[in-house]
Structures are given as structure tokens and as C-alpha cells.
Amino acid sequence: MRVLFVHDAAIPGGVETRLLAHAQVLRTLGHEVVDLRKDGILASCFDELGVRSIDIDFETARLDFAACVEKVRSIIRSKKIDFCDIHPVWALLPGALAAIAEGIPYTINVHGASFYDSQRIQNLVAMPLVLQMAAFGTANSQESLEYMLSVAPGVAFECLNVPNTLDTRAYADCPPVSSPATNLAIISRLDRDKEASLNAAIHFVEAYAKRSPDVPRVRLCGGGEIAHQFIDRLSQLASRRLIVFEARGYCLTSQEDIKWADAVLGVGRVALEGMSARRPVVVCGAQGAIVGLVRKSNVERLFAANMSGRNMEEMPLPSSVDSLLRYSRTELEFLGSWAEEKVGLDRVRPWVERAEAAALRRMEPAPWVAALAKVFGEVFRLDVGGEEVGRWSSSLESALSLCRGQVDAQSQELRVMRAKVSEAEAKQRNLELQLREAKALLFHERENSEYVRRDCFRRIAMMATAHREA
């Protein structure tokens, strides 16, 4: 199977590190992977796995949206793609429309509830279309699964909940942490969508530094459009001699920094990596709430929202600091074992199996996509702010209505095909059950035959004995 990853950029982030784990499993199972995205420093990590990369800037390409869709279509054809794995933000719609146009099965990924205009527009209006035509949807947590269902009400589609996965063996040789924690690692993309979480992390660092017996050493690991803002704030804490500060910039992986750290501040995949390394993890939530230390008592609930803290109450700052000053090493070991069980690479296998099955069931190409892409292109040229989301939604809904009949017809074809596959799978399961029953019956008959044979020999021996005695 030849799989095409479609996403925004090859930068160190949750989506990209998730795709690296998926690529590792796919390559191990003998599948080919092509990575379609804007080039970035993480490209070399994909290269090391034998993934072929193609550079495209989806954010700027949306300004000529129809041409962007056509380019993705040409790549699908030229690389003979069997299945597309498509991710937000800007890559989602052109990737899905290109796959629909070429009749290639695909999955749409949701990485969490979105509150940003660019994603709201796509999710509220375009998501019902692309999910309706998808082979299945992929969510990274129970929260993401529920959000996916909420943005496509009344649309029938299958969905898998596949958590972020790690090669947990990478953290097997981590040195023990110091207690209380001295080395603090803040690991994140430094972009506007992470601003609330990073503000919370800096508030926590300042409060912790004021109570720590030693001056904490703090690493800020990551890069992005507002990196300077957080570097300046942490530098100010350093100038007050509260911390010793180092800005690391983008790193290919976070393993080195996590092994260095006595405590990790972050969300999502970073939190899971810290737990795997037996480090205390402070979740500074995606919406700015300091949720506090990951504990036995809250890990399952945090995991349900991909360790984002969106579904948790804020812990008072003094209590959060206390929990890090007095963490339990036994609890760290429990959480490390928990992470190994929940997020190991074997968790990707069901997704791969579903993709393999979907790749065998292609749809008919959809000629109406070209016209729809032109209408989308006109809308994308507008300069849209938060107050204009409604106008965008109305414009896009009008565009979708032009193709609604054809979409419904093709989605009906997809439902019929899925029903036939389900029926065939049920027949196969029934045949397997009958075969097992037949084998069991044969076994029992053989057992009975052996019993009868032994009983006959026993009776003959008894009669011979009786005859000799007579």
C-alpha cells in the first residue's frame, strides 16, 4: 500500500511527530509513505524512515485554491497513491477534495476541539462534506471524537480513536530525576495557538522559582511566530536571578531535553513523552489553566482530552507548586508503565489495518470537484476575520449546495459498498465459526472412536482372562 500524508508543515509539532510514529509503523509493515507538506527542519526525520517528501505550502496555495487541488490530484496520480491520511489546518480541504476527485479512499484527522477562525470555517461547513466521503475519520482522543461528531451532525461515517503514539523504548535509559526538581523544560511550538498554554507555563515557573530551594534552570524548547515574546519574559525572570534561562529553539526531537529535565511543562504528546521518561509532568492547559501535576487520580481524564487540560478545572497555583516539590517516585513509575501500555507503537496497528481494507475499495472519480474548488477559491480570497465567519459559512454552504445531489449519490454508493463489505465480513465470521464447530465435532468423534476402541480391547482382555481362569 502506498500512503500519502497530507499536512501543513514538517516542523516539530504534535501532528508531525504523530505522523513520524505512523510512518515508522507503516514502513515496518512494508508499506510506502509519501509526505506532502511545506518543507521544514523535521524533513530529515522523515527521510531517515525512507519517506519520500514533496514540498507544498498549503497556506499560501489556498489563494489559488483550484490550482492547489489540481496539484494534489496530479501528485496522487503520479505517485500511484492508494490511501490518503489528511490533517488540518490548511491541508485538510484541498487534500480531501483531491482524493475525492481521484476516487482515492482517505481519512480525515481531528486533533482536538478547535476555537480558531480558520479551522471553525472549515470544520463547520466543509467537514460534513469531507467526512461524508471519507473511508473513516481519525480522532486522537475521546474529546476529538466527540468534536468530530458535533461538526458533522446527521452525517454517517466510521471513526477510529487512535491516541498519539510513542516509541517508548527511546526513554528506557533516562537518568533519575533530582528532587526537588531543578531542571525545568518547557517544550512546545511557540505559535499563537499555544499562547495561553505558554503564558500559564511561565506563571508556574515564576511561582516555582520563588519557592524552590535552588535556582531552577529553565529550557524553552521550540520555535514559532511569537517565540521572541516568551524568550523576553523568561529572560526577565533570569535578570531578576529567579532562574537560569536557555532558549533552545527548534529541535528535531524532544528526547534530549526530556532526559535533561527533572520536570516537563507541556501538553499533548510532550506530556506523554515526559511520563514515559518517568518525569513529573505539569500540564499547562491549552486554554491557559494550570491543571497541575499528572497523577494517578487524573491521568485517565487528562488522556481523554489528549493531555490538553481542556476538560479539567484549574488548580490553584500554590497547590500546583506544592505537588511538584513533593512528588512521589513510585507514582512516576506507575505513570511511566501506564504510558507504555496506552501509547506504544502497537496502538497504530488497528489504524493501519483499517487503511489497508479501505485501500481495496476505491470510489469512482468525482468530476464535480473542479467546479466546487473554483467556488471555494473565490471565498478563500476574502480577508476573513472572526466577525465574518458567518458570511464565509453562508458562501461555502451555497457552494456545497451546487454539488449536494452528486455528493449524496456518491456517499450513498459508499454506504452501499460498506454494507456489502460488512455483510461479507459477517459471512466470513460465520464460516469461520462453522469451521471451528466442525473441527470440534471431528475432535469429539475421534475421541469417542478412541474410547470405543479402548473399551473393546478392555472387554476382550476381560473375556480372555475369564476364559483362562475357567
Secondary structure as UniProt FT lines:
FT   STRAND          2..9
FT   HELIX           14..28
FT   TURN            29..30
FT   STRAND          32..38
FT   TURN            41..42
FT   HELIX           43..48
FT   TURN            49..50
FT   STRAND          52..55
FT   HELIX           58..61
FT   HELIX           62..64
FT   HELIX           65..78
FT   TURN            79..80
FT   STRAND          83..86
FT   TURN            90..91
FT   HELIX           92..102
FT   STRAND          106..110
FT   HELIX           117..121
FT   HELIX           122..126
FT   HELIX           127..133
FT   STRAND          136..139
FT   HELIX           142..151
FT   TURN            153..154
FT   STRAND          159..161
FT   HELIX           168..171
FT   TURN            172..173
FT   STRAND          183..187
FT   HELIX           192..194
FT   HELIX           195..211
FT   STRAND          217..221
FT   TURN            225..226
FT   HELIX           227..239
FT   TURN            240..241
FT   STRAND          244..249
FT   HELIX           255..260
FT   STRAND          263..266
FT   HELIX           269..276
FT   TURN            277..278
FT   STRAND          281..284
FT   TURN            286..287
FT   STRAND          290..293
FT   TURN            296..298
FT   HELIX           299..303
FT   TURN            304..307
FT   TURN            310..311
FT   HELIX           317..325
FT   HELIX           329..343
FT   HELIX           345..348
FT   HELIX           349..359
FT   TURN            367..368
FT   HELIX           369..380
FT   HELIX           386..388
FT   HELIX           389..402
FT   HELIX           404..469
//
